[in-house]
């Protein structure tokens, strides 16, 4: 198989408690957990499946599998296993590997069917539920298993228990064998196994931790850009047209010497356009200020005319009150005087 062929990817971890199972179920329904990396508009495309009941009720499906096999739970032992299956992004979108959130539907359907067949054959009647997530960058399949291990006691009685260790082993070698087995099953689809950790020395990082590190790095890069932008804005304020018609500027020591000529060279082709833009912006700014002052003056004149009409109407009211008695007239005159003082301001 070609060295450039996409990889078949498998991850597995135990489900150690019912709260952990409930958390996985809530995340599957997109009502809890880390959802910053999801495209919620595509969550309706996610698929769920189970032969044991409602696939979104993960605990009920797992308990149904346990009942079917007559499992006796041991205190402190895992309740099941979470198997994550996916492939390199380029496999799902060979013509546009960088177009996150897209896929070739035929390839996706074939891949899902092949994975579900392998999981059900590998762990018959032990797959409680599965979920296909299509609202993330790359499609992936989550399978929730109840790995059953049967053994005989000294009395000859057969006991069925959930055993993550017996299903997946407890050493790197056993997990490597499972990776080999999975890659062999996916080989007809054009997928291959990645190089072993013993060769690459790679350390697996949980996706949530990887996203956290990427966010920190993005914030750092943003801060660097803001800082450099502030330096350039301060220095480029001194941009002016030189005697030869080319842009010139006075840079501070914070801008490397090699970058100064490069920045000016970048400005040179667009310099006439920049100067024209500056002149037009200055013209429009002055025109806007002039129009605004004219409008405010007109508005103030209208308001003053309205105020004068109000004073005239108040004077008429005072004359009417005088005919009614001295006290109402004094109060009206006092209010009119206060209004006049306010208008004078």
N, C-alpha and C positions, 0 to 999 in steps of 0.2 A: 504493500500500500504506500502511496506517496507520502513523503515526509511533510507535505503541506496540507494533508487531509485534516479535517476538523476533529476535535477531540470528543470522546464520550466521557461525560463527567458524572460522578456519583459521590454523594455525601450521605452519611448516616449518623444518627445520634439517638440515644435512648430517651424515652418519655418516662420520667421518673415519678410523676405524681399527677393526680387528677387536675389540680390547678394548672399544671403545665399543659395538659391536654385541652383544658378549657381555653387557655390562652391561644393555643394553636387554632382552635375552632373559631374563636372571635376574630383572629387575624384573617382566617379564611373567609369569613363573612364581611371582612373589611370594616370592622367596628372596633378594632383595638390593635395594639402593637405598633411597630414602626411602619408608618405609611407615607413618610416624606418622599420615598423613592417611587411611589406608585402614580400612575396616570388614572385618576378616579373615573375619567370619562370612558375608559376601556374596561373597567371592572365588571361590567355586565357581560363581557365576553368570556369571563372565567368559567370553567366547567368543573362540575363535581360529580362523583360517582361512587356507588356502594351497592353491594349485594345484601347488606345487612340492615338497611333502613335509610333514614334521611341522612345523606352524606354530610350535611352541615352540622348535624348533631353527632359530633365525633365520639363523645363518650358513650352514647347509646349504641353506636355501631361497634365499638370495641367491646363493650359488655356483651353484645350479642355473639361476637366471635368467642369470647371466653365461655359463655354458656354452652355454645355449640360443642366446644372441645372439652367441657367439664374442667376448666382450669381452676386450680386452687391457688389463690394469690398468696404470695409470701410477703411478710412485713419487710418493707425497705427495698424490695426488688422492683425493677422497672415494670411499668404497665404495658409498654409497647415500644415501638421503634419508629422513628421518622426517617424516611428514605427520600432524598432529594435527587432527582435525575434531570439532567439537561445536557446540552452540547455547546460547542463553540458557536458564537453568534453567526459566523459565516455559514454554518450549515443551514440555518433557518432562512437566511436571506443571502444566498450566494452572489447575487448581482449587486447587492448594496449592504455589505457587512456593517457599515457604520450607521445605517438608518435604524436607530434604536426604536423599538416598539413596532416593528414590521416583521412579516414572515411570509414565506411561500406556503399557502394553505395545503397544497398536496403533500409537500414534504412534512409539514407539521402533522397532518393526519396519519401519515405512514409511520412517523416517529412515535407518536402517542400509542398507536396500536401495537407496535413492536415492543415498547416498554411495558405496557400493561400485560401483554402475553408473557413476557419474561418474568415479571414480578409474580404473576399468578402461578406460573409453572414452578418457579423457585420456592415460593411459600404458598402452597395450595390451601385455600380456605382460611387464609390468615391475613388477607388484605382487608382491613376494616373499611377503609375509604380512601379515595384519591382525589386530588384537585389539580387542575391544569391552570396555572396562572399566566394570563396573557396581558396583564396591565403593568408589567415591569419591562425592563429594557430587553430581556431575552426570555422566550417561553421556557418554563420548567414545570416538571411534574412532581408533586408532593404525594408520596404514598405513606399511609399510616398502617403499620403492621402490628399484629399481635403474634409475635413469634412463639410458637408452642413447642415445648420440649417434653417428651415423654420418657420416663425412666421407671424402673422397678425398684421397689423397696426390698428390704431383706426378707419380708414376708411374702414376696412375690406379687404384691399389689402394684398395678400400673398407675402412676401419678402424672398428671399433665400440669405443667407450670409454664408461665411466661418467662422466657430466658433470652434476653438480648445477647448475652455472651455466647450461648450455643449457636445462635443464628449468625452472628457476625465475628465471633472470636474476640479475643482481648489483646491481641498483639498486632504489630504492624504487618507481620508476615501474613496473618489470616486476612487482614483487610486488603493487602496487595493481591492476594489470590482472588478475592471477590472482585477487585477492579479488573483483573485479567478476565474473569468469567463474564463480567458485564461488557467489556470491550469486545470479546469474541461474539457475544450475542448481537452487538450493534454493528459488527463489521460488514454485514450485507448492506447496510445503509450508507457505507462509505465513511464510517467513523473509526477512529483508532484510539488506543490507550495512550495517555500521556506518559512522559518519562517518569520513572519511580522517584520518590523523594530521596532515596539513597543516592541517586545520581545527580539530581538537581540541587539538593540541599534546601529546597523550598520549604517554607513554613506556612501552613494554611492559616488564613486570616478570615474570621467570620465576616460575612457580607455587611452586617451592621457596623462592625468595627472598621471595615474598609471604607464604608461610606462616611464614617466619622472622621477618619484620617483625611479623606479626600476633601471634606468640607473645611477642615482646618487648613489644609494646603491651599484651597481656593481662597479662603479668607486672607491667608498670608500673601498670596499673589495679588489679591485685590488691594491690600494695604500698600504693597510695594508700588503698584501702579498709581494709586492715589498720591503717594509721596513723590514719585517721579513727576506725575502730572503737575503737582503743586510747584515743584522746582522749575519746570518748563514754563508754566504760566507766569511765574514771577520773572524769569529771565527773558521770555519772549515779549514781555511788555515793552522792552527796549527796542523791539524790531522797528527798523526804519529803512527808508530807501537810500542807498548809498549814491555816491557821485556817478557811478557807472550804471545806475538804475536797478541794481541787484539788491536783495535784502541784506541788511547788516544787523548785528545785535551784540550786546555786551553780556557775556555769560559769566556766572559766578564760578568759583572753584569747584562747586559740587557737580558740575557737568564735565565729564571727561573731555579732554582735548580732542580725541578722535571722534567724539559724537557731535562736536560743535559744527564742524564743516558739513557733516552729514545732515544735520537738522536744517542748516541753511540751504543745502542743496535740494532737500525735499521741498522747501518753500519756494525755490526759484521758479519752477515751471508754472506755479499757480499764483505767483506774486502779483502780476497785473490784475488778475481776477480778485485777489484779496484786497488790493487797494481800492478797486472799484466797489467792492462789497462794503468796505469801510466807509467810503464816501456816501454811498446810498443809505447805509444804516444811519449815519450821522444826519443826513438830510431828513429822513423819515422820523428820526427821534426829535429833531427840532420842530418839524411840522406837527408832530403829535403833541408836543408841549404847547405850541401856539394854539392849536385847536382846542386843547383842554382848557387853557386859560380863558379863551373866548367864550366857551360854553359855560364855564363857572361864572364869569361876569354876567352873562345873560341870565343865568339862573338866579344869581343874587339880586339882579334888578327886578325880576318877576316877583321874588319873595318880598322885596322891600315894598313894591306896589301893593301886594296883598296885605302886608302889615299896615300900610297907611289906610287902606280901606277899612281894616278892622278897627283902627283908632277912630276913624270918622264915625263908624257905626256905634262905637262905645260912647262917643260924645253925644250922639243922639239919644242913647239910652239914659245917659246922665241927665240930660235936659228933661226927659220924661220922669225920672225919679225925683227930680227937684220939685216937680209939681205935686208929687205924692208926699213929700216930707223931707226934713233936713237930714236925718240919720242915714237913710238909704243912699242919699246923694253923696254924703261924705265917704261912705265905704266904696262906692263906685269910683269916685275921684281918686281914692287911694290906689285902687287896683289899676286904674288907667295910668297913673303916674309910674307905677312899677313896670307896666308894659312899655311905656315910653323909654324908661331907663334901659330896659332890656334891649329894645330896638337900637338904642344909641350905641350899644357895644358893638 
